[in-house]
Amino acid sequence: MPIPSTAADAAALLGVGVTADRDTIRDRYRRLARIYHPDANPDDDAAGTRMLELNAAIDLLLGADTPTIDLDFEPQPRERSLTPRERRQDARIRSALQHLPYGIYVIGTVTPEGKPNAMVADWVMQVSFKPRILCVSFERDATSLKNLRETRQLTVSLLPESGMDLAARFLQPSDPSKIEGRSAEFAAPDKMRGVSYVQLDHPDLEGGAPVLEDSLAWVAAEAQQFIPIGEHILALCRVFDGDALPIDEGPLTSLYTGWHYGG
């Protein structure tokens, strides 16, 4: 069965009724996950695809606001509760983490009405070969995350080093209420104005997320699962298209820009 896109498909895949209660859905998911998980089927290349189908099904049935997995990490203590020694240690850790290099990725999404949007993200990584899965980390109140939950479409444009000014256009949030202590002039409600891009057609979904025409490389993916982690949400997205363009430059990274998102 293909990745489910409706509640009816999801219920059929899990073998439950569309109106089944949450406990029944979770119990059925756990039973099937124990059978089909790749760890239980190390020699089966299709096991990863089966888990993606199961994860997409439970996400559809439980709703976008109910995550499929909740990793229970102990909360970070507030800085004012730390001792002087703990504060010094915390500063050392922050400094070390800020030295980790990241790409400067422009994440493209689209609203249900077809309006494109984009943001800059650093925490992007391929995490599987078969199938090809990207993990993208979003702040919980990101407009792009809201778009992705609703349409499941995402693109990643990696810019060349000469694209620093272009990347800077997407740093500000589109919602001014997210900029604490600043006026609405710092927001960017229409980040795509004046930017050259194309909207990609997904084989099964309406609309299309934007790819920047001046990118060094790009991939397009469909969100399959959302995982809460700390103050962020991880989106696991299955790649369905991509290309690298003949640009004789290196990629734009935090080593070049000096922009830090870490610590």
N, C-alpha and C positions, 0 to 999 in steps of 0.2 A: 504494500500500500504506500502511496506517495505521502510526503509530509502533509498532514491535515491542515486545511485552511478554514474550516468551519467547525462549529461545535458538534454538528451531526457527524462529521467525519471523525472528529476526535473521540466522540463517544463510541462509535463503531470500532475504532482501532483499539480502544481500551476494553471494549466489551461491557460497557455500562450504558444505562439510559441517559439521555440528554439532561433529564431532571434529577439525576442521582445526587445524593448529598455529598458534601465535601469529604467526609470520612470514607465513604465507599469509593470515591474516585482515587483518593490517596492510597487506600489499601490495595486497590487493583493495580495502580501504577507501581507500587513497591513490589508486588508479586511478579509482575511482568519484567521489571527492571532486574530483579534477581536472576531471571531466566536469560534475558537477552543482553545484559551488560557485557561490554567488551572484555572485562576482566574474567568473566566466566566463559568467554568464547575467544581465547587468544588467537586461534587459527582461522577465525571467521572474519573476513574483510568486511562483511555486510553488518557486523554487530554494531559498529559505530552509527551506521545509518538507522538501524532499528531504534537505538537509544534516542537519536534526534527526533524520530517520529513520536516516540513516547513522550519525550520532553515537550515537544510542541503541542501534543494532545492535552496534557495536563495543564499547560499554560493557558490554552484556549478555554478549557472547561472551568478552571478556577478563576480566570479573569486576569487582566493585565496588572491589577493592583495586588494580586496575591502571588508572590514569587513561588517558583517551583522548588527552590532550595533556599534554605536560610542558614547560613554559616554562623554559628553562635560564638563570636569572638568576644572576649572580655573587653569592655569599653576602655578607651584610652583615658587615663586620669587627667583631670583638668590641671593646667600648668600651675595655677595658684596653689594647688594641693601638694606640689612636689617640694621636696627638700632642696636646699641649695646644691647638694651633690647630685641629686636626680635631675635638676635643671641643667647642670653642666653636661651630664651624660646625654640628656635629651638634645641639647645643642650639637653635641658631637655626632649623634645619630642623624640629625637633620642635615648637617653639613655633608656627611658621607652619602646620604641618599640623593642629595642634590647634584652629586657628581655622576650619577648614572645617566648615560646618554639616551636620548629619545629622538625619534623622528618627529617632525612637525607635520601632522596629518590634518588635512581638511576633510571633515566628515560631512557628507551630503545626505540630507533627508528630504522628505516631501510630506506635506500635509494631506489629509484625505481629500481636500479640494484641489490638490495638484500643485500647490505653491511650494517652490523649492526653498530650502534653507541650508545653511552650512555653519560649522563651528570648527575651531582648532582643537585637536586632542593630541595628547602625548602618549597615553597609555593604550597602545594598539599593538597586538601581536598575533601572529599565526600560531595556533595551538594544536592543529591536527592536519595530517596529510590526507587521510582517507576516512571520511570526506574532508575537504579543505575547510577549516573553520577558523575564523578570526574572532578574537576576543577584544572588545572595545569597552573601555570604562567611562561611564558618564556620572556627573553629579546628579543627585536624585531629582533636582528641580530643573534639569536642562530641558529647554524647548525641543532640542533634537531627540532626546530620549522619549518625550511625549509623542513626537511624530513617529518615531521608530516603533513604539508600542502599537500605534494605530494602523500603520501601513506596512511595517516590517521590512521596509526597503532602506538600504544604506549603501553609500559609496565611500571609498577612501581614496583621496587624491594626495599623492606624495609630490611635493613641489621640488624643483631644483633650487640650488643655492641662490640663484638670482631672484627667487620668488618671495623673498622676505617681506617686501612691502605688500604683496598680494595676501600673504598669510595674515599680516597684521589687520587686514580688513575684517577678519572673522574672529578676532579676539574678544570683542565686546559682546555681551549677551543681547539678545533681541528684546528681552523683557526688562524695562528700566527698574522695576521693583527689586530686581536681583542685585542692583548696585547700591549697596548700603552707603548712605551719607552723600550720595551724588545725585545730580539732577538727571532728567530724562535725556539730556543732550549727549550723555555718554553711552546711551544704548544705540543699537543698530537694528531697527525693526525690519529693514529691507537690505540684508547683507549682499544680496545677489545683484543689486542695481549696478550697472556698468561693468559687470564681470562676464567674461566669455565662458560659457558652459553649455553642455548638452545634457538633456534629461534622458536617461536610459530606459528602455522598455524592458520590463520583467515579463517572462513568458507566462506567468499565471496571475500577476497582480496588476491593478490599475495604476496609472500615473507612472512617474519615474523619478528617482533621486538624481541630483545633478553631479556631473563630473566636470572639473575645471579643465578647460582646453589647454591651459598652460602647465599642466601637470607633467611630472617626469614619468610617473607610472600611476595606474589606478586599478582598483578592483571594485566589483559590485557584489553585494551579498544580501541574503535574506535572514532576518533575525529568527532564531529558533528557540532561544531560551534566555531568560533574564534572572540573574543571580544577585541578590543584595549582599554587599560586602562593605562593612563600615558605613561611611557617608556616601558611598558610590553604589552604582548598579553596573554589573558586568553583563554585556550583551554578547551572547555567542551567536555568530552569524555564519551561515553557510555560503561560501563564495560560488557564484554562478557565472561570472564574467570578469575580464580584466585585460590589461595590455600595458606594455612598456613602450614609451615613445622615443624616437631617435634624437634625444637631446644630449649633447656632449657636456654634461655637468654632473657633479655629485649631488646627492640628495640634501635637502635642507634639514638640518638636525639642531638639537639644542646646543651642540658643541659650537655651531656656527652662530646661532642667534643669541646665545647667552640667556635665553628664556628658560626658567626652571619651573617645573611642575612636579615637585617631589619634596620629600623631607618630612 
